Amino acid sequence: APTCPRCDTPLAHGRVAGRTTVWCPHCQPG
C-alpha cells in the first residue's frame, strides 16, 4: 500500500463526489 512521504503512514482512501481520494490519516485526521 502507498505510504505518506511525510510520515510513512499507510494512506487511507475513499470515495468523495464520485472520485477516489487518498489521504494520510496521521497528517490529515478525519
C-alpha distance matrix in Angstrom:
0.0 3.8 6.4 10.0 12.4 15.1 14.1 10.8 9.9 6.5 7.3 9.3 10.5 13.9 17.0 19.7 22.9 21.6 18.8 15.0 14.2 11.2 12.3 12.0 13.7 15.3 16.7 17.5 18.6 19.2
3.8 0.0 3.8 6.9 9.0 12.0 11.7 8.7 8.6 6.0 6.0 8.9 10.2 13.9 16.7 18.9 22.0 21.1 17.8 14.2 12.7 9.5 10.2 9.9 12.6 13.7 14.4 15.4 17.3 18.2
6.4 3.8 0.0 3.8 6.3 8.7 8.0 5.1 5.3 4.2 5.2 8.9 11.3 15.0 18.1 19.9 23.2 22.8 19.6 16.1 13.8 10.1 9.4 7.9 10.5 10.8 11.4 13.2 15.1 16.7
10.0 6.9 3.8 0.0 3.8 5.4 5.6 4.6 5.3 6.3 6.1 9.6 12.0 15.5 18.4 19.4 22.7 22.9 19.6 16.5 13.5 9.9 8.1 6.1 9.2 8.9 8.5 10.6 13.1 15.2
12.4 9.0 6.3 3.8 0.0 3.8 5.9 5.6 8.2 9.7 9.8 13.3 15.4 18.8 21.4 22.2 25.3 25.4 22.0 19.0 16.1 12.7 11.1 9.5 12.7 11.6 10.5 13.1 16.0 18.4
15.1 12.0 8.7 5.4 3.8 0.0 3.8 6.1 8.2 10.9 11.1 14.3 16.8 20.0 22.7 23.1 26.2 26.9 23.6 20.8 17.5 14.1 11.6 9.2 11.8 9.8 8.2 11.4 14.3 17.3
14.1 11.7 8.0 5.6 5.9 3.8 0.0 3.8 5.5 9.0 10.2 13.3 16.4 19.7 22.8 23.6 27.0 27.6 24.5 21.5 18.3 14.7 11.9 8.7 10.3 7.8 7.7 11.2 13.2 16.3
10.8 8.7 5.1 4.6 5.6 6.1 3.8 0.0 3.8 6.4 8.5 12.0 15.1 18.8 22.0 23.4 26.8 26.9 23.8 20.4 17.7 13.9 11.9 9.0 10.9 9.4 10.1 13.1 14.9 17.4
9.9 8.6 5.3 5.3 8.2 8.2 5.5 3.8 0.0 3.8 6.2 9.1 12.6 16.1 19.6 21.0 24.7 24.8 22.0 18.6 15.9 12.2 10.0 6.8 7.8 6.8 8.7 11.0 12.1 14.4
6.5 6.0 4.2 6.3 9.7 10.9 9.0 6.4 3.8 0.0 3.8 6.6 9.9 13.5 17.0 19.1 22.7 22.4 19.6 16.0 13.9 10.2 9.1 7.0 8.2 9.0 10.9 12.2 13.1 14.5
7.3 6.0 5.2 6.1 9.8 11.1 10.2 8.5 6.2 3.8 0.0 3.8 6.6 10.3 13.7 15.5 19.0 18.9 16.1 12.5 10.1 6.5 5.6 4.7 6.7 8.7 9.9 10.2 11.5 12.3
9.3 8.9 8.9 9.6 13.3 14.3 13.3 12.0 9.1 6.6 3.8 0.0 3.8 7.1 10.7 12.7 16.4 16.3 14.0 10.6 8.5 5.7 5.5 5.9 6.3 9.6 11.0 10.1 10.5 10.2
10.5 10.2 11.3 12.0 15.4 16.8 16.4 15.1 12.6 9.9 6.6 3.8 0.0 3.8 7.2 9.6 13.1 12.6 10.4 7.0 5.6 4.3 6.2 8.5 9.4 12.9 13.6 12.0 12.6 11.3
13.9 13.9 15.0 15.5 18.8 20.0 19.7 18.8 16.1 13.5 10.3 7.1 3.8 0.0 3.8 6.6 10.1 9.6 8.2 5.6 5.6 6.6 8.7 11.4 11.6 15.4 16.0 13.6 13.7 11.5
17.0 16.7 18.1 18.4 21.4 22.7 22.8 22.0 19.6 17.0 13.7 10.7 7.2 3.8 0.0 3.8 6.6 5.9 5.3 4.4 6.0 8.7 11.2 14.4 14.8 18.5 18.6 15.9 16.2 13.6
19.7 18.9 19.9 19.4 22.2 23.1 23.6 23.4 21.0 19.1 15.5 12.7 9.6 6.6 3.8 0.0 3.8 5.4 5.3 6.3 6.6 9.9 11.7 15.1 15.5 18.9 18.5 15.3 15.8 13.0
22.9 22.0 23.2 22.7 25.3 26.2 27.0 26.8 24.7 22.7 19.0 16.4 13.1 10.1 6.6 3.8 0.0 3.8 5.5 8.3 9.5 13.1 15.1 18.6 19.2 22.5 21.8 18.6 19.2 16.3
21.6 21.1 22.8 22.9 25.4 26.9 27.6 26.9 24.8 22.4 18.9 16.3 12.6 9.6 5.9 5.4 3.8 0.0 3.8 6.8 9.4 13.1 15.8 19.4 20.2 23.7 23.3 20.3 21.0 18.3
18.8 17.8 19.6 19.6 22.0 23.6 24.5 23.8 22.0 19.6 16.1 14.0 10.4 8.2 5.3 5.3 5.5 3.8 0.0 3.8 6.3 10.0 13.0 16.6 18.0 21.4 20.7 18.1 19.4 17.2
15.0 14.2 16.1 16.5 19.0 20.8 21.5 20.4 18.6 16.0 12.5 10.6 7.0 5.6 4.4 6.3 8.3 6.8 3.8 0.0 3.8 6.8 10.2 13.7 15.3 18.6 18.3 16.1 17.4 15.6
14.2 12.7 13.8 13.5 16.1 17.5 18.3 17.7 15.9 13.9 10.1 8.5 5.6 5.6 6.0 6.6 9.5 9.4 6.3 3.8 0.0 3.8 6.7 10.4 12.2 15.3 14.7 12.5 14.2 12.8
11.2 9.5 10.1 9.9 12.7 14.1 14.7 13.9 12.2 10.2 6.5 5.7 4.3 6.6 8.7 9.9 13.1 13.1 10.0 6.8 3.8 0.0 3.8 7.1 9.4 12.3 11.9 10.5 12.4 11.9
12.3 10.2 9.4 8.1 11.1 11.6 11.9 11.9 10.0 9.1 5.6 5.5 6.2 8.7 11.2 11.7 15.1 15.8 13.0 10.2 6.7 3.8 0.0 3.8 6.3 8.8 8.2 6.8 9.0 9.3
12.0 9.9 7.9 6.1 9.5 9.2 8.7 9.0 6.8 7.0 4.7 5.9 8.5 11.4 14.4 15.1 18.6 19.4 16.6 13.7 10.4 7.1 3.8 0.0 3.8 5.4 5.4 5.6 7.6 9.2
13.7 12.6 10.5 9.2 12.7 11.8 10.3 10.9 7.8 8.2 6.7 6.3 9.4 11.6 14.8 15.5 19.2 20.2 18.0 15.3 12.2 9.4 6.3 3.8 0.0 3.8 5.8 5.2 5.0 6.6
15.3 13.7 10.8 8.9 11.6 9.8 7.8 9.4 6.8 9.0 8.7 9.6 12.9 15.4 18.5 18.9 22.5 23.7 21.4 18.6 15.3 12.3 8.8 5.4 3.8 0.0 3.8 5.6 5.8 9.0
16.7 14.4 11.4 8.5 10.5 8.2 7.7 10.1 8.7 10.9 9.9 11.0 13.6 16.0 18.6 18.5 21.8 23.3 20.7 18.3 14.7 11.9 8.2 5.4 5.8 3.8 0.0 3.8 6.3 9.6
17.5 15.4 13.2 10.6 13.1 11.4 11.2 13.1 11.0 12.2 10.2 10.1 12.0 13.6 15.9 15.3 18.6 20.3 18.1 16.1 12.5 10.5 6.8 5.6 5.2 5.6 3.8 0.0 3.8 6.3
18.6 17.3 15.1 13.1 16.0 14.3 13.2 14.9 12.1 13.1 11.5 10.5 12.6 13.7 16.2 15.8 19.2 21.0 19.4 17.4 14.2 12.4 9.0 7.6 5.0 5.8 6.3 3.8 0.0 3.8
19.2 18.2 16.7 15.2 18.4 17.3 16.3 17.4 14.4 14.5 12.3 10.2 11.3 11.5 13.6 13.0 16.3 18.3 17.2 15.6 12.8 11.9 9.3 9.2 6.6 9.0 9.6 6.3 3.8 0.0
